[in-house]
Amino acid sequence: MGVIGWIVVGLIVGALAKLIMPGKDPGGIIVTCIIGIVGGLLGGWISSALFGVDTGSFFDLRTWVIALIGSLVLLGIYRLVVGRRSRTHA
């Protein structure tokens, strides 16, 4: 699957990650979608490059799970970093 496919999957998975990890995000829905895109791309790259797992096609469940895991991890890291920064400045 190409980069454009991962971007589309990332947009959808970013919204799903927000539903799975409810709470206040410092950046809103736009930042969450961007995190979804980057998380999807990162998850796809890590799974294929480091673990040798083929990501499959656009409609393959494995592709969506990999992108969702990447988005959840990135969203969690983002909340930790930005949440810690906002507490120290407030």
N, C-alpha and C positions, 0 to 999 in steps of 0.2 A: 504494500500500500504506500502511496506517495505522501509527500508533505501536505498537500492540499487535503487529502483524506484525513490525515492526523489532525489538521486544524479543525475540520468539521467535527470529528469525533471529540476533540478537546473542548469545543464550545458546548456541546451537549453534555459531556461528562463533567465539565465545570459546574453546570447547573445541578447535576446529580450530586456532586461532591458537596455543594452548598446545602442540599436537602439532607444528606447523610450527616453532615457536621453543622447542625444549626447553631446559631449564635450571631453575635454582632461582628461583622467583618469591618476592619478599618477602612477598606477601599471601596466597598459597595459591590454591586453586581458586575460592573465593568472589569474591575480588578479580578474578581472571582472568575470571570470568563477568560481573562488573559492567563490567569494561573491554570485554568483548565487546559488551555491550548498548550502552554509550556509543559504542564504535567503530562499531557498526552504524548507530546513529542519526546519528552525525557523518558517516560515509561517505555515507549516503543524502542527508543535507542538502547536503553539499559537492558531490556529483555532480549533484544537481538544481539547486541554487541558483547555483553558480559556473560549472559546466561545461555546464549545460543537458542533461545526460544523463538520460533517463527511466529510472527504476529498475525499472519493470516490476511484475509481480505477484509473489506469494509464491514461486511455483514457477519463476520465471524465473532462469536461470543468472546473468544480469547482476546481479540483486539480490544474490545470494550472493557474487559476486566483489567487488562494491562493499563489502559489509559485511565481508568477510574482509580486504580491503586496509585499511579503516578500523580494524579491530581489531588488525591487525599493527602499524600505525603507532603506535597508542595504546599497545599493549603494549611496543613498543620504547622509546617516550618514557618510560613508567612505569618500566621497568627502568633506564634511564639516570639518571633523577631520584632514584629511591629507592635504587638501588645506590650512587650517588655520596654520598648522604646517610648511608647506613649505614657506608660506609668512612671518612668524616670523623669520625664519633662513636665508632668502635671503637678 
